[in-house]
Amino acid sequence: MRHPKSTADFLTSRLLILSNTLGLYSSRRYRDEFGVTLPEWRVLSIIAANEPTTARQVSRILATDKGWVSLSADKLKQRGFVVGTPDKRDARRTPLTLTKEGRKRHDAVLAVAQRRQERLAASLPDGSFDTFIACLERLQAEANRMLDEQPQISRPLASRARPGKPVSAKAR
């Protein structure tokens, strides 16, 4: 193992820089081509995969702030991509679902995101993309264990998934 000489050499910094670079690319492309911001796309995508779902559940899956998710969801509602209907049993819950227009927008952006994923995978040596994903899952599992060492810190729902296993609907 190489020892980092500066913060830029640490795994966390390298992942952050890669994430920021890809996020900037996606942000520009999704805004220019589809009229959605990157935060809106992320929320739209999670709603599509888990509908009906709540802003709280989306924030747990994305491991991010519920307020940020609520703002993005409100913008998506205003633009007719998402609807929220108060839960009859619990007025504090407002399950979110995509509208027909929201589904069309989601599917169009998803196609671009899938092509980006394929391009990134193709840039790696043959067969290594699956290994890379497995490594990320192992790193996430270890990060979860590190977080478990500090019980006062609550983990987002997304990070409770075991490597290779999606978070169950029951856990959401």
NORLINVEN-V906750 format. One record per residue. N is the residue number from 1. RES is the residue in one small letter. PHI is phi in whole degrees, 0 to 359 (NA if undefined). Layout:
{{N,RES,PHI} {N,RES,PHI}}
//
This chain:
{{1,m,NA} {2,r,280} {3,h,271} {4,p,298} {5,k,262} {6,s,211} {7,t,300} {8,a,294} {9,d,272} {10,f,286} {11,l,307} {12,t,300} {13,s,292} {14,r,297} {15,l,294} {16,l,296} {17,i,297} {18,l,298} {19,s,300} {20,n,296} {21,t,296} {22,l,294} {23,g,296} {24,l,296} {25,y,302} {26,s,296} {27,s,303} {28,r,295} {29,r,293} {30,y,293} {31,r,295} {32,d,290} {33,e,272} {34,f,237} {35,g,70} {36,v,236} {37,t,281} {38,l,299} {39,p,300} {40,e,297} {41,w,298} {42,r,299} {43,v,293} {44,l,304} {45,s,295} {46,i,291} {47,i,299} {48,a,302} {49,a,280} {50,n,228} {51,e,291} {52,p,285} {53,t,215} {54,t,248} {55,a,301} {56,r,297} {57,q,295} {58,v,298} {59,s,295} {60,r,292} {61,i,295} {62,l,277} {63,a,56} {64,t,220} {65,d,291} {66,k,296} {67,g,298} {68,w,297} {69,v,295} {70,s,299} {71,l,298} {72,s,296} {73,a,296} {74,d,297} {75,k,295} {76,l,295} {77,k,294} {78,q,301} {79,r,268} {80,g,81} {81,f,265} {82,v,222} {83,v,236} {84,g,233} {85,t,240} {86,p,305} {87,d,290} {88,k,293} {89,r,273} {90,d,215} {91,a,298} {92,r,285} {93,r,266} {94,t,229} {95,p,299} {96,l,253} {97,t,222} {98,l,277} {99,t,276} {100,k,300} {101,e,294} {102,g,298} {103,r,295} {104,k,297} {105,r,295} {106,h,303} {107,d,297} {108,a,293} {109,v,292} {110,l,301} {111,a,299} {112,v,292} {113,a,297} {114,q,294} {115,r,295} {116,r,297} {117,q,300} {118,e,296} {119,r,295} {120,l,296} {121,a,299} {122,a,291} {123,s,282} {124,l,265} {125,p,303} {126,d,311} {127,g,79} {128,s,274} {129,f,298} {130,d,297} {131,t,295} {132,f,300} {133,i,297} {134,a,299} {135,c,295} {136,l,299} {137,e,296} {138,r,293} {139,l,296} {140,q,296} {141,a,299} {142,e,293} {143,a,298} {144,n,299} {145,r,297} {146,m,297} {147,l,294} {148,d,297} {149,e,290} {150,q,240} {151,p,299} {152,q,287} {153,i,264} {154,s,272} {155,r,272} {156,p,296} {157,l,304} {158,a,301} {159,s,277} {160,r,274} {161,a,291} {162,r,280} {163,p,309} {164,g,80} {165,k,241} {166,p,289} {167,v,292} {168,s,290} {169,a,299} {170,k,297} {171,a,288} {172,r,284}}
//
